[in-house]
Amino acid sequence: MTTPLTIVANIEAKADKIEFIKTALLKLIEPTRLEEGCIQYDLHQDNNNPALFTFIETWATPALLQAHLNSPHLKMYVQVSEGAVVDFKLNELTKIA
């Protein structure tokens, strides 16, 4: 049995693009939650830094995560957000306890 993969993705928007990025990220929720293997896909906004957004995701397998990363809606987000994001960091985690 494959252990589900947890993803923590941090996206920091430029100060003048916070609402633009928030709107673009919110558009990812519905189609992603319908994808095969998506167990959890939750978007958070930092209470002290509104430019910082964090996705907490759980995927059934690494292959299904890869399919998500290649999905049309994610590719569209990457295109529209170009130049509006200061930093992007993705951590892949495996639950150990």
C-alpha positions, -999 to +999 in steps of 0.1 A: +000+000+000+013+034-009+015+060+018-003+092+009+019+122+001+014+155+020+023+188+002+029+221+018+031+248-009+039+284+001+032+312-023+041+347-015+024+374-037+039+408-045+024+434-021+003+450-049-008+416-063-023+400-031-059+400-042-050+390-078-031+359-065-058+351-039-084+351-067-062+330-090-055+305-062-092+302-053-099+292-089-077+261-084-098+247-055-128+232-073-111+215-102-083+202-081-106+186-055-122+167-084-089+152-095-082+116-090-062+110-059-068+144-043-075+136-006-071+172+008-066+205-009-070+235+015-058+270+010-048+292+039-038+329+042-012+339+068-028+360+096+003+382+100+014+384+063-016+386+040+008+382+010+016+346+021-007+318+010-003+281+019-018+251+004-020+220+026-025+190+002-027+153+005-024+131-026-030+093-028+002+087-047+032+106-061+020+098-096-014+114-090+004+145-076+024+147-107-008+145-128-021+175-108+012+194-114+006+189-152-031+197-151-045+224-174-058+245-145-025+245-127-006+254-159-031+283-165-024+295-129+014+295-136+008+316-167-015+342-152+006+345-120+039+351-137+055+383-124+030+385-095+047+361-071+078+369-050+085+333-038+072+298-042+083+268-021+069+233-023+077+207+004+068+170-001+062+153+032+055+117+044+035+112+075+055+092+100+032+092+131 
